Amino acid sequence: MLFSVDFSILVNETFQTVHWAFIPADSVSECREVAREMRESIPESKNHHVHIFIEQ
C-alpha cells in the first residue's frame, strides 16, 4: 500500500504542513515506524512539535 503522510506543526490552533511524503508499507503500523524515523530529521522547537497524520 502507499500512504500519504503529512508532518505538521500546530500554529494558532491550526495544523500547518511542514513536510509530506508518500510511504510504501504493508500496514499502518509499518508506515508509522517509517514516518517516526523521518520525523527525526525535521527540526523541532520548544513551541512547535511535529505531528504525523497518515492517510491511506
Secondary structure, 3 states (H helix, E strand, C coil): CEEEEEEEEEECCEEEEEEEEEEECCCHHHHHHHHHHHHCCCCCCCCCCCEEEEEC
